[in-house]
Amino acid sequence: MSPLPAGTDCTPFGPPHGACLHHELLTLTRAGLTAEQALAAATSVPARCFGLADRGRIAPGLRADLLLVDGDPTQDITATRAIADVWRRGVRQSQTPG
C-alpha cells in the first residue's frame, strides 16, 4: 500500500481547520484503515512525504509537537477530539477557556 497522507480542503465556509482533520481520521477508518494507520496518515506519513525528518514521530532529538488526548485513539479514533493538552516545540501552549 502506498503512503496515504491525511489532509483536508477546509474553506472559510466549512468546518474550521482541525475539526476537518478529526472527521477525516474517522473517514479513513471507515474506509478500512486501522486507527493506527489513520494516525500515521496525519503524523509520520506527511512528515516523510514532505521531507520533515524532525517531526511526525516521538523520539529523542525530534521536534516536540504533541497533541495529548483523553482516551486511546489507537482503539477509538474519535478520542482525538478530546484534546487535553497541546505542546509545540516542547513548550506547553496556554489553554483558551471554552
N, C-alpha and C positions, 0 to 999 in steps of 0.2 A: 504494500500500500504506500503510495506517495505521501509525503508530509502534507498535512492539511492545517494551514494556519487559520485560526478563527478571526473574524473581522465583521464589521457591520457597516452599513451605509446609513448612518444617522443623518437626519436633516433637522433644520430648525422647527419643523412641523411634527416630527415624530418623537418617540421617547428620547430622553436625554442620553448622552454618551454614558456608558457604564451600564445603565439599565438594559440597553440593547444587547450588550455582551452577555449579561446573565441569561437573557432569553435565547441567545444563540447557543450558549452552552447546553441549555435544555434541549434545544432543537437538534444539536449534534448527537446527544444521547438517544433521542427519539429516532434518529436516522440510523442508529446501530453502533455508534461509538460507545465504548465504556466511559464511565465518569473520569477515569484516569486519562484516557485518550483525549477527552474533551478538554480537561485541564491542561494537558500538554499543548493542545491546539491554541490555547490562549497564553501560554508562557514560553516554554522552551522551543517549540516549533517556530513561532515567528522570530524569536531571538536568533535562532540558527539561520532561518531564511534571509534575514536582513543583516547577517554578519555581526551581531551584537554579542560577542563572546563573553561579555562581563555581566550578562543578565539572563533571566529566563529560568534559572535554576538556583537552588540554595546550596552554597558551598563556600568554604573559606576563600576570601580574596575577591569574591564577586560582589557586584553592586547589591546592596541590601534593600530592595524594594519588595515589601511584603504586605499582603492583604490578609489579615487574620480574621477568621470567621468562627462563629459558634456553630459547631456541628462538624461532620466529616463529609466534605464534598466528594471524596472518593467512593462513598456509599450513596450519597444523595446530592446530586449536582445543585439542587436548589439551595443548599447550605451556603453557597457563595453569596447569596443575598443577605445573609445575617452577618454583616460586617461588624466586627468587634473592635478592630484597630487597624491603623494604616501606618506603615513605615516607609519612608522614601530616603534612599541613600543612607540607610542606617539611622535615620532620625525619625522619632515618633512625631506624627503630624497631629496638630491640635484638632480636637473633635468639635464640630459645629453642632450646637443643640438642635434638635428637631428630628 
